[in-house]
Amino acid sequence: MSQINVLDLYCSAGGAGYGFSLLGFHVVGVDIRPQPRYPFEFHQADALEFLAAHGHEFDYIHASPPCQAHSAMTKGRWQDRVNNHPQLIGPTRELLLKLGKPFDIENVPGAPLINPIMLCGTMFNLATKHGSQLRRHRYFETNWQVGLVPPCNHNKGSAIGVYGGGQHPNRRKIPSTIGVYGHAGGSSNRDNLLQFGTQDRRDAMGIQWMSGNELSQAIPPAYTKFLGERWLANTALLSNTACSRQETGAAESESLSTQAVGRHPFCQKGSPCLMF
């Protein structure tokens, strides 16, 4: 099997791309801003322009358009700032559909995704070294069937946010739940309670090379590794059941095409099988 090339759009510092790389995929990242810690081939460019020009060169495309316009914080406390943030999900989807490659579009709860699945850190046992869970819900729209996903496995610990504002005094490091968002640096001590630091966030996310601010924008690699595994399984299933009209004689081809139409609605009698 030849190497699979994945395009990582709006890549930030590379959490999503790293998940795909764990499966042996070759990852190429694109972001409008410099990403000096991105661990793979990187192009500083407009994501939509790069997709239009080079999307056909890739086998799979992942996109994480900016989420600020759809975040709970913006919609709640900062409603007057919604229009300050780009809304790129629609234009990204339009280009991806036109391209026809398998893709996923990732974003936060409340984003205008179509029939998305939801992934959470507790599905993959993501946690700090102290056992504090990562509850990080992210939604993924795909143009292929992901199938069933595991359920969240939240414990009874209180959720803790790691960001610039104040923390509830009863939210403590052990055994509560860790959140990764906003701007955070090292650990701190408030009301004699040890708060989460950047290393805790790295451990929980499964990402060791990012700064605190980069982590706040990142996707845990476990999420995209899961998607990559499901996509490979989906592709293998379709390939194993694909019709073989192109390799048969005329008489046998006529018989097989009738069977194939029943298996693959997109395979049309008398035309090449789309699975080859």
N, C-alpha and C positions, 0 to 999 in steps of 0.2 A: 504494500500500500504506500503510495507516495505521501510525502509530508503534507499535512493540512495547514493552510495559511489562513490566519484569522486577523481580521481588521478590527482594532480596538479604538472606536471613535469616542471623542471627548474623554480621553484616557486618564487624565490627571496623573497621579504618581504610580499607577499600574496595578492596583489590587485585582481588578477584573482580569487583566491580561495575564497576571501570574497564575490565576486559577486555570486558564486554558493551557498555559505552558506546562503545568503539572501533568497534562495528558500527552505531552510531546508535540503540541502544536507550535508552529512558528508564528509568533505574534508581532504585529506592527501597530504601533500606537500613533494617534493623531490628536493634537490638542492645540488650541489657539494660543495658549500660554506656554512658556518654557517649562519643561519638566525635567530638571537635572537629575532627579533620582529615578526616572523611569527605567526599568531594568532591561528593556528590549529595544529593538530598532524604533526610533522615534522621528516623527515629522511634525515640526511646528507649522501648522496650517489651519485654515478654516475647514472644519470637519465636513460640511456639506459640499464644499468645492472639491475636497480630496475624494469624497465618496463618489461624486459625479465623474471624476476623471479616472479613478483607479479602482473603484469598487468591483469591477468585473474581474480583477486579478486575484480575488480572494475566494476561498471556499465557504467561509462563514464570517458573519459580521455581527459584532456586538456594539451597541451604542448606549451611552449614558448621558443624554442631553442634560444641561444644567437643570437642577431641581428647585432652585430657590423660589421660583414663582409658584410652586405647588406645595411648599413645605407648610406644616401646621403653624410655625412661627410667623411666616409671612402672611398667611391668611388670617391669622389671629391678631397678634399685637401690631404687626406692621402692614396692615392692609393697604395703606397708602403707598407702599413701595412695590406692589405687585407689578406694575407696569414698568418698573425700573429693571426688571430681569427678563432676559430673552426667553421666549417660549418656542422651543425648537423641536418638540416631539412630533408635531404634525408635519413640518417640512422634512424631518428625518424619515418618518414613516413613508411619506410619499415617494421619496427617492429609493428607499429600500424595496418597496413594492414594485416599482418600475424596473429595478435591477433584477429582481427575481431570485436572489440568493437567499439561503436560509439565514435568519437573523433573530436577534432578541433586542428589545429596547427596555432598558432598566430605568426605574425612577422610584420616587417616594410614595407613600400612601397619599391618596388624593390626586395624583397625577392622572391626566386623561389618557390612560392606556386602554386598549381594547382586549377584553377577556384575559387579563393577566393572571399569572400564578403568583403566590406570595412565598418568599423564603425568609426564614428567621434563623439567627445564630443558634438558637436552642435545638433546631432540627439536626445540627451537626456537632452538638456538644461543644460549641465554642464558649470559652470561659477564661478568666484570669487564672493564674497559678494558685490563687486562693479559692477557686471554685465559683467565683461570681459570674453569673451568666451574661452572655451578650444577647440582648433583645434588640435586634436591628432588622426591622421589617422592610424588605425591599420587594418591589413588584416588577415582573418581567412579562412583556408581551412578546409572543413569538408567532412566526408563520408556519410552525410545525408543531406536532403533538408532543408535549412534554410528558403527559401521563399523570398519574397520581403522585402527589408530593407528601412527604412525611408531615405529621402534625407538629405544631409548636409544642415545646416541652417546658413551659415556664414553671419555675418553682415559686415558693411563697415569699421569696426575698423581695424587699422593696426596690423599685427601679431608681437608679442614680444617674443623673446627667453630669457629664464632664464638660463644662463650659464656663464662660466668664461670670455668670450670675451667681447668686447665693444658692446654697444647698440647704435642704431641710435637715435640721440637726439630728434627726433619727435615722437618716440615710448614711450608712457607714460602709466601710470597705468590705467587711466580711460579715455575713455571707450574702450581701445584697447583689443586685443586678447592675451591670455596667452599661452605660450608654456612651456612644462615641459620636459626638457632634460638637459644633461650635469651635471655639479657639481655646486650646488648653496646652499647658506646658508640663512641668514636673508635678510631682505629688505635693500635697499641702496638708496642713493640720488645722482643722477648724473645730472649735468647741471640744478639743481633746479627741477628735475623731479623725483618723487617717483617711484622706480622700484619694481617689484614683489618680495615678500619674500616667505619663505618656507610655512608660514601659508596660503598665497594666493594660492599656489600650492596645498596644502592639500584640501582646500575648493573646488577648481576647479575639482580636481580628485575624490572627495568623499572619501578620505582616510585621517584619522586623526592621525595615529600612526607612520607614516614613517618619516625618515630623508629626507633631500633634495636629497641626492644621491640615496636613495632607491626609491624616487618618480620618478626620471629620468628613472628608469628601469621598472616602474610599468604600469599595465593595469588598467584603471578605472573600478571599480567593475560593473558599469552600463553595460559595454560591455558583460561580461560573464553572468550577470543576464539575459540580453536579449537573449543570446544564450541558456541558460538553459531553459528559458520559451519556446522558439521555439522548442527545442528538446523535451520537455515534450508534447507540443501540437502535434508534429510530431509523437511521440510514441503513444499517445492516439488515433490519427487518424488511424494509422496502426492497433492498437489493436481493435478498433471498427469495422473495415472492414475485420479483419482477418477471415480466414475460420475456421470452427469448426469441421473438419473431425475427430479429435481424440475423440469427444464425441458423434458421431452419429453411427448408425448401418451401416452395410456393404452396403446396398442398397442406403441409404441416403448419405453415404460418397462418393459413386461413383458420385452421382449427384452434391454434393457440390464441389468436387475436380475440376470438369470441370469449375464451376463458379469461383472458387478461382484462377485458373490459369490465368483467364482474369484480376483479380484484382491485383494479386501478381506474377509477372514474375518469382520470385525465388521459388514459391511453385510448386512442381512437382507432377503430378498425381501419386497416389499410394504411396507417401512418406509423412512423418509427416509435418504438417504446420510449417514453420519456425518462425511464429509469436508467437508460444506458447512455 
